[in-house]
Amino acid sequence: VTWQALLGELMAQPGRIGLGVTGTHGKSTTTALLGHLLEAAGLDPTVEVGAFVETWGASVRPGRGAPFLVEADEFGDNFLNYRPAGAIVTNVEMDHPDYFADAAAVLASFERFVRGMHPDPALGGRLLIVNASDPGAAELVTRLGDWDGRIVRYGPDGEVEAGEIAYEPQHTTFTLLGRRWTSPLAGAHNVANATAAILVADALGADLDALAAALPAFRGAGRRMELIADTPRVTIYDDYGHHPTEVRAALAAARQRIGHERRLWAVFEPHMYSRTALLLDEFSTAFTDADEVVIADIFASRDTPEAMASTSAEALADAIERASGIPALATGDVDATTEYVADHLGDGDAVLVMGAGKSYRIARGLASRSAEGSRA
């Protein structure tokens, strides 16, 4: 059996409360954050995340409590193995063109996931926490018109919205459920992610004071705006973002961290030719928060030879420069890209490396070069 099928069986065991976090973006961070909050509230959850969580020393956390939380990935319809009682939908967009024919197919898959949820008395049946400000998630709610579960929409235009949001370099603060919260995560998307996680924890009866005390201690998930190096000369972040929406959000978060006075490099390894070709127009306008854009060779992953002939790193760099007016250059493989960026960094620069293939090698290579320069 697949590991997703095994997780689904474990989730369905007596005494467990199944929980899932799904969406085109934000699954790993939101899953890890909800797991962190449930742990701090004393609910001892079992958690599976699609990223390394430093405080757990793994991507999983085995627990003896009732909550059984998984990151529910839509690729390949993998999330249909899970039948949780409570679920978060962060957003719904077209992605994975090597599996989904179009946006309608993506929506149909998410609808099947929600309709397959199992009720649990602990949540009063079936509970869906869904992002009200995302058009795809809003369309999903419309399609669920006859669904008998409870739907809570969060964010602007929803029933629950964080207010009095203040974005600072080191943290973000906001008001929710009558309390002031401090999150160590940057970006408006992470206010939404925290809102969804807090709502699920609250629905499970977690003490809000305990949650508010725990939120500032969340250290994030691996490769999600992960700080790799911070020296007097340069700051380097590594991020898993590989979709235009993720690129835009990650760059906005980086700007929150470093301010507008410092030069920000966006170093991007596109993930799959098929995704790059399909979303080229969206990619061309996703880098506007950067001062310099560097495009590494496309990571082919599951692409067919036909897909690999559809576009190139050079075509993406050209599209970005034409659409946004930001200097963009294709620099070759990850090693050549590392050398180029390292040779052109200036004092005070910040670098955000993004991609889901080998791009982590660029971030770590730059950090190594930076450390050598500091010692020299």
HELIX and SHEET records of a PDB file:
HELIX    1   1 TRP A    3  MET A   11  1                                   9    
HELIX    2   2 LYS A   27  ALA A   40  1                                  14    
HELIX    3   3 PHE A   75  ASN A   81  5                                   7    
HELIX    4   4 ALA A  103  ARG A  115  1                                  13    
HELIX    5   5 PRO A  121  LEU A  123  5                                   3    
HELIX    6   6 PRO A  135  ARG A  143  1                                   9    
HELIX    7   7 ALA A  188  ALA A  203  1                                  16    
HELIX    8   8 LEU A  208  ALA A  214  1                                   7    
HELIX    9   9 LEU A  215  ALA A  217  5                                   3    
HELIX   10  10 PRO A  244  ILE A  258  1                                  15    
HELIX   11  11 TYR A  273  LEU A  278  1                                   6    
HELIX   12  12 LEU A  280  SER A  284  1                                   5    
HELIX   13  13 PRO A  305  MET A  308  1                                   4    
HELIX   14  14 ALA A  313  SER A  324  1                                  12    
HELIX   15  15 VAL A  334  HIS A  344  1                                  11    
HELIX   16  16 TYR A  360  ARG A  375  1                                  16    
SHEET    1   A 7 ALA A  58  ARG A  61  0                                        
SHEET    2   A 7 THR A  46  VAL A  53 -1                                        
SHEET    3   A 7 PRO A  67  GLU A  71  1                                        
SHEET    4   A 7 ILE A  17  THR A  22  1                                        
SHEET    5   A 7 GLY A  86  VAL A  89  1                                        
SHEET    6   A 7 LEU A 127  ASN A 131  1                                        
SHEET    7   A 7 ARG A 150  TYR A 154  1                                        
SHEET    1   B 3 GLY A 163  TYR A 167  0                                        
SHEET    2   B 3 THR A 172  LEU A 176 -1                                        
SHEET    3   B 3 ARG A 179  SER A 183 -1                                        
SHEET    1   C 6 GLU A 226  ASP A 230  0                                        
SHEET    2   C 6 VAL A 234  ASP A 239 -1                                        
SHEET    3   C 6 ASP A 349  GLY A 355  1                                        
SHEET    4   C 6 LEU A 264  GLU A 269  1                                        
SHEET    5   C 6 GLU A 292  ALA A 296  1                                        
SHEET    6   C 6 ALA A 328  GLY A 332  1                                        
END                                                                             
